[in-house]
């Protein structure tokens, strides 16, 4: 995947969310109206992995995990300028996280 700004749509059993992430050289940064995200990612042969930490910047906050601070491990596949991933958060082991990234700007 190219460096750039991506729309992210996410979902768990607790709800759905949307935001943006900027991918650049293995570093991931982003957020939405209540949360911010930081982390790292890699892509190899169409396989995408990421480690993401979340935290709140505006209250009240509503997280798709039901808590503000989580550490998410994701894996999935890429197709051009998009990726589909699934993962879990260490702090919420019974919740499955799904995310879709689509590039919106360079």
N, CA, C and O of each residue as an XYZ file, in Angstrom:
424
protein
N       0.850     -1.179      0.000
C       0.000      0.000      0.000
C       0.894      1.240      0.000
O       1.973      1.256      0.593
N       0.418      2.256     -0.671
C       1.168      3.507     -0.754
C       1.019      4.314      0.522
O       0.008      4.213      1.218
N       2.046      5.128      0.829
C       1.920      6.089      1.913
C       0.760      7.023      1.589
O       0.552      7.369      0.426
N       0.011      7.431      2.596
C      -1.075      8.366      2.352
C      -2.143      8.308      3.425
O      -2.009      7.625      4.441
N      -3.205      9.047      3.162
C      -4.344      9.158      4.068
C      -5.414      8.154      3.660
O      -5.792      8.071      2.491
N      -5.897      7.393      4.637
C      -6.878      6.339      4.391
C      -8.114      6.540      5.264
O      -8.011      6.926      6.429
N      -9.270      6.275      4.691
C     -10.508      6.195      5.466
C     -10.518      4.817      6.111
O     -10.213      3.824      5.451
N     -10.864      4.747      7.391
C     -10.964      3.465      8.072
C     -12.386      3.295      8.588
O     -12.932      4.187      9.237
N     -12.970      2.158      8.296
C     -14.277      1.792      8.822
C     -14.068      0.553      9.674
O     -13.465     -0.420      9.222
N     -14.567      0.583     10.911
C     -14.329     -0.525     11.832
C     -15.628     -1.006     12.453
O     -16.627     -0.288     12.505
N     -15.578     -2.254     12.927
C     -16.764     -2.829     13.545
C     -16.368     -3.913     14.530
O     -15.424     -4.670     14.302
N     -17.107     -3.973     15.628
C     -17.031     -5.073     16.588
C     -18.460     -5.468     16.926
O     -19.413     -4.914     16.377
N     -18.605     -6.428     17.830
C     -19.935     -6.805     18.285
C     -20.602     -5.656     19.041
O     -21.823     -5.659     19.195
N     -19.839     -4.685     19.512
C     -20.369     -3.563     20.300
C     -20.777     -2.362     19.466
O     -21.449     -1.464     19.972
N     -20.381     -2.325     18.184
C     -20.747     -1.182     17.353
C     -19.793     -0.969     16.203
O     -18.871     -1.753     15.977
N     -20.039      0.126     15.470
C     -19.247      0.470     14.299
C     -18.682      1.871     14.459
O     -19.219      2.688     15.207
N     -17.591      2.141     13.747
C     -16.963      3.452     13.796
C     -16.272      3.761     12.487
O     -16.123      2.895     11.625
N     -15.848      5.018     12.350
C     -15.126      5.450     11.157
C     -14.172      6.561     11.537
O     -14.428      7.322     12.471
N     -13.081      6.651     10.817
C     -12.093      7.683     11.058
C     -11.114      7.719      9.907
O     -11.413      7.245      8.811
N      -9.932      8.287     10.156
C      -8.878      8.341      9.161
C      -7.576      7.879      9.790
O      -7.366      8.032     10.993
N      -6.702      7.312      8.964
C      -5.341      6.972      9.385
C      -4.387      7.402      8.290
O      -4.701      7.328      7.102
N      -3.214      7.854      8.712
C      -2.154      8.196      7.778
C      -1.080      7.139      7.900
O      -0.523      6.931      8.978
N      -0.786      6.466      6.787
C       0.249      5.437      6.746
C       1.483      6.027      6.075
O       1.406      6.584      4.979
N       2.632      5.895      6.758
C       3.863      6.412      6.175
C       5.058      5.649      6.714
O       5.382      5.723      7.899
N       5.711      4.909      5.814
C       6.947      4.232      6.153
C       6.874      3.311      7.356
O       7.835      3.224      8.120
N       5.758      2.620      7.542
C       5.600      1.697      8.656
C       4.973      2.299      9.897
O       4.727      1.591     10.874
N       4.708      3.608      9.872
C       4.075      4.290     11.006
C       2.628      4.606     10.675
O       2.314      5.022      9.560
N       1.753      4.410     11.642
C       0.320      4.649     11.500
C      -0.094      5.698     12.523
O       0.235      5.582     13.704
N      -0.819      6.726     12.070
C      -1.375      7.750     12.965
C      -2.758      8.114     12.452
O      -2.976      8.154     11.241
N      -3.695      8.380     13.355
C      -5.016      8.748     12.901
C      -5.956      9.045     14.044
O      -5.546      9.228     15.190
N      -7.240      9.087     13.698
C      -8.233      9.341     14.718
C      -9.620      9.543     14.149
O      -9.868      9.405     12.951
N     -10.512      9.875     15.068
C     -11.885     10.217     14.721
C     -12.309     11.355     15.634
O     -11.448     12.026     16.202
N     -13.581     11.593     15.793
C     -14.041     12.745     16.573
C     -13.811     12.592     18.076
O     -13.948     13.569     18.812
N     -13.462     11.386     18.552
C     -13.276     11.170     19.985
C     -11.978     10.457     20.346
O     -11.469     10.622     21.455
N     -11.442      9.673     19.430
C     -10.281      8.821     19.716
C      -9.120      9.172     18.790
O      -9.318      9.686     17.690
N      -7.894      8.882     19.261
C      -6.749      8.940     18.355
C      -6.073      7.581     18.351
O      -6.187      6.806     19.301
N      -5.352      7.305     17.244
C      -4.716      6.012     17.048
C      -3.246      6.234     16.680
O      -2.927      7.140     15.911
N      -2.368      5.419     17.223
C      -0.959      5.418     16.846
C      -0.513      3.970     16.730
O      -1.090      3.084     17.360
N       0.512      3.733     15.927
C       1.003      2.376     15.828
C       1.941      2.169     14.678
O       2.531      3.110     14.149
N       2.070      0.902     14.295
C       2.960      0.524     13.205
C       2.254     -0.497     12.326
O       1.286     -1.138     12.735
N       2.770     -0.629     11.097
C       2.188     -1.585     10.160
C       3.283     -2.111      9.244
O       4.361     -1.527      9.137
N       2.984     -3.224      8.588
C       3.863     -3.736      7.546
C       3.013     -4.454      6.510
O       1.915     -4.931      6.797
N       3.550     -4.517      5.304
C       2.882     -5.225      4.219
C       3.927     -6.073      3.515
O       5.031     -5.605      3.233
N       3.582     -7.308      3.235
C       4.498     -8.211      2.563
C       3.695     -9.152      1.677
O       2.954     -9.999      2.175
N       3.841     -9.004      0.375
C       3.163     -9.903     -0.559
C       1.654     -9.900     -0.435
O       1.025    -10.953     -0.545
N       1.064     -8.749     -0.211
C      -0.388     -8.654     -0.081
C      -0.920     -8.970      1.301
O      -2.130     -8.931      1.525
N      -0.026     -9.285      2.237
C      -0.426     -9.532      3.630
C      -0.115     -8.285      4.451
O       1.001     -7.768      4.402
N      -1.088     -7.809      5.197
C      -0.976     -6.572      5.966
C      -1.092     -6.900      7.449
O      -2.006     -7.620      7.851
N      -0.187     -6.387      8.258
C      -0.286     -6.530      9.708
C      -0.109     -5.157     10.346
O       0.585     -4.294      9.807
N      -0.740     -4.968     11.491
C      -0.629     -3.692     12.199
C      -0.784     -3.909     13.696
O      -1.477     -4.821     14.147
N      -0.123     -3.050     14.448
C      -0.281     -2.964     15.891
C      -0.704     -1.530     16.169
O       0.002     -0.587     15.813
N      -1.864     -1.367     16.809
C      -2.447     -0.042     16.992
C      -2.814      0.159     18.460
O      -3.361     -0.737     19.104
N      -2.507      1.343     18.974
C      -2.932      1.733     20.309
C      -3.943      2.865     20.152
O      -3.782      3.735     19.297
N      -4.981      2.849     20.978
C      -5.982      3.910     20.933
C      -6.041      4.610     22.278
O      -5.682      4.043     23.309
N      -6.502      5.852     22.247
C      -6.762      6.605     23.471
C      -7.772      7.693     23.135
O      -8.026      7.975     21.964
N      -8.339      8.295     24.155
C      -9.388      9.290     23.978
C      -8.785     10.700     23.982
O      -7.847     10.985     24.727
N      -9.346     11.583     23.126
C      -8.969     12.994     23.162
C     -10.152     13.895     23.490
O      -9.951     15.053     23.855
N     -11.385     13.393     23.368
C     -12.579     14.178     23.663
C     -13.599     13.293     24.364
O     -13.879     12.182     23.914
N     -14.140     13.778     25.443
C     -15.166     13.042     26.187
C     -16.516     13.709     25.987
O     -16.550     14.916     25.747
N     -17.614     13.003     26.071
C     -17.661     11.569     26.299
C     -17.196     10.834     25.051
O     -17.337     11.327     23.932
N     -16.646      9.657     25.261
C     -16.172      8.853     24.128
C     -16.946      7.543     24.071
O     -17.355      6.984     25.089
N     -17.128      7.078     22.847
C     -17.796      5.799     22.619
C     -16.871      4.983     21.724
O     -16.708      5.300     20.546
N     -16.280      3.961     22.263
C     -15.351      3.115     21.534
C     -16.041      1.836     21.097
O     -16.937      1.344     21.783
N     -15.628      1.293     19.954
C     -16.191      0.025     19.496
C     -15.757     -1.131     20.394
O     -16.257     -2.245     20.243
N     -14.834     -0.883     21.325
C     -14.431     -1.885     22.306
C     -15.086     -1.668     23.666
O     -15.010     -2.535     24.536
N     -15.731     -0.512     23.854
C     -16.338     -0.226     25.145
C     -15.340      0.298     26.163
O     -15.678      0.426     27.340
N     -14.117      0.604     25.740
C     -13.093      1.189     26.606
C     -12.194      2.075     25.750
O     -12.092      1.880     24.539
N     -11.545      3.047     26.383
C     -10.766      4.036     25.648
C      -9.413      3.521     25.175
O      -9.077      3.648     23.998
N      -8.646      2.949     26.072
C      -7.273      2.545     25.752
C      -7.209      1.056     25.478
O      -7.469      0.232     26.354
N      -6.857      0.725     24.235
C      -6.669     -0.673     23.865
C      -5.450     -0.804     22.957
O      -5.018      0.157     22.319
N      -4.912     -2.009     22.917
C      -3.802     -2.371     22.041
C      -4.324     -3.446     21.090
O      -4.618     -4.567     21.506
N      -4.434     -3.095     19.820
C      -5.058     -3.964     18.820
C      -3.982     -4.579     17.926
O      -3.076     -3.883     17.467
N      -4.085     -5.871     17.686
C      -3.241     -6.570     16.704
C      -4.144     -6.974     15.548
O      -5.177     -7.615     15.741
N      -3.734     -6.585     14.338
C      -4.538     -6.823     13.145
C      -3.739     -7.571     12.089
O      -2.517     -7.444     12.006
N      -4.448     -8.352     11.287
C      -3.833     -8.957     10.103
C      -4.900     -9.075      9.030
O      -6.091     -9.186      9.323
N      -4.451     -9.047      7.782
C      -5.389     -9.143      6.680
C      -4.689     -9.074      5.348
O      -3.498     -9.365      5.235
N      -5.449     -8.684      4.332
C      -4.924     -8.649      2.974
C      -5.116     -7.268      2.357
O      -6.001     -6.505      2.743
N      -4.246     -6.976      1.376
C      -4.362     -5.727      0.640
C      -4.768     -6.021     -0.792
O      -4.526     -7.105     -1.322
N      -5.395     -5.019     -1.402
C      -5.767     -5.084     -2.807
C      -5.658     -3.667     -3.347
O      -6.579     -2.869     -3.178
N      -4.537     -3.343     -3.999
C      -4.327     -1.982     -4.480
C      -4.203     -1.030     -3.311
O      -3.341     -1.203     -2.449
N      -5.064     -0.023     -3.280
C      -5.046      0.998     -2.229
C      -6.065      0.732     -1.132
O      -6.593      1.671     -0.535
N      -6.347     -0.534     -0.862
C      -7.278     -0.868      0.222
C      -6.793     -2.107      0.960
O      -5.991     -2.886      0.445
N      -7.295     -2.270      2.173
C      -6.953     -3.441      2.984
C      -8.165     -3.849      3.798
O      -8.974     -3.010      4.193
N      -8.283     -5.141      4.043
C      -9.309     -5.681      4.927
C      -8.603     -6.484      5.995
O      -7.771     -7.338      5.691
N      -8.939     -6.207      7.271
C      -8.236     -6.834      8.384
C      -9.195     -7.273      9.469
O     -10.315     -6.774      9.573
N      -8.736     -8.215     10.275
C      -9.422     -8.592     11.507
C      -8.381     -8.673     12.604
O      -7.190     -8.842     12.343
N      -8.853     -8.547     13.846
C      -7.939     -8.636     14.967
C      -8.656     -8.585     16.290
O      -9.885     -8.623     16.360
N      -7.862     -8.497     17.339
C      -8.397     -8.407     18.696
C      -7.569     -7.416     19.497
O      -6.441     -7.085     19.132
N      -8.144     -6.954     20.585
C      -7.441     -6.083     21.523
C      -7.075     -6.892     22.753
O      -7.877     -7.682     23.250
N      -5.875     -6.693     23.235
C      -5.407     -7.391     24.432
C      -6.379     -7.207     25.585
O      -6.642     -8.146     26.336
N      -6.912     -6.004     25.727
C      -7.784     -5.661     26.850
C      -9.221     -6.161     26.687
O     -10.001     -6.104     27.638
N      -9.582     -6.650     25.497
C     -10.950     -7.122     25.231
C     -10.881     -8.416     24.421
O     -11.262     -8.426     23.251
N     -10.401     -9.508     25.024
C     -10.118    -10.731     24.275
C     -11.316    -11.389     23.595
O     -11.117    -12.133     22.634
N     -12.522    -11.158     24.033
C     -13.680    -11.797     23.426
C     -14.305    -11.012     22.290
O     -15.320    -11.428     21.730
N     -13.711     -9.884     21.946
C     -14.294     -9.022     20.921
C     -13.460     -9.103     19.644
O     -12.244     -8.917     19.680
N     -14.118     -9.383     18.512
C     -13.459     -9.426     17.218
C     -13.578     -8.063     16.550
O     -14.671     -7.507     16.442
N     -12.448     -7.534     16.106
C     -12.365     -6.223     15.458
C     -12.164     -6.435     13.962
O     -11.287     -7.192     13.545
N     -12.981     -5.760     13.162
C     -12.833     -5.800     11.707
C     -12.601     -4.374     11.225
O     -13.234     -3.437     11.711
N     -11.687     -4.214     10.264
C     -11.406     -2.884      9.731
C     -11.168     -2.958      8.232
O     -10.617     -3.931      7.717
N     -11.599     -1.904      7.545
C     -11.372     -1.758      6.112
C     -10.722     -0.395      5.894
O     -11.228      0.624      6.366
N      -9.595     -0.381      5.174
C      -8.904      0.854      4.829
C      -9.064      1.117      3.344
O      -8.939      0.199      2.533
N      -9.341      2.370      2.978
C      -9.400      2.785      1.582
C      -8.668      4.118      1.450
O      -8.972      5.070      2.169
N      -7.702      4.186      0.529
C      -6.887      5.401      0.361
C      -7.746      6.531     -0.191
O      -8.507      6.340     -1.139
N      -7.615      7.729      0.422
C      -8.379      8.886     -0.026
C      -7.503     10.043     -0.483
O      -7.988     10.947     -1.164
N      -6.199     10.035     -0.116
C      -5.298     11.109     -0.556
C      -3.854     10.649     -0.377
O      -3.556      9.770      0.432
N      -2.950     11.281     -1.168
C      -1.521     10.947     -1.106
C      -0.787     11.675     -0.025
O       0.418     11.486      0.137
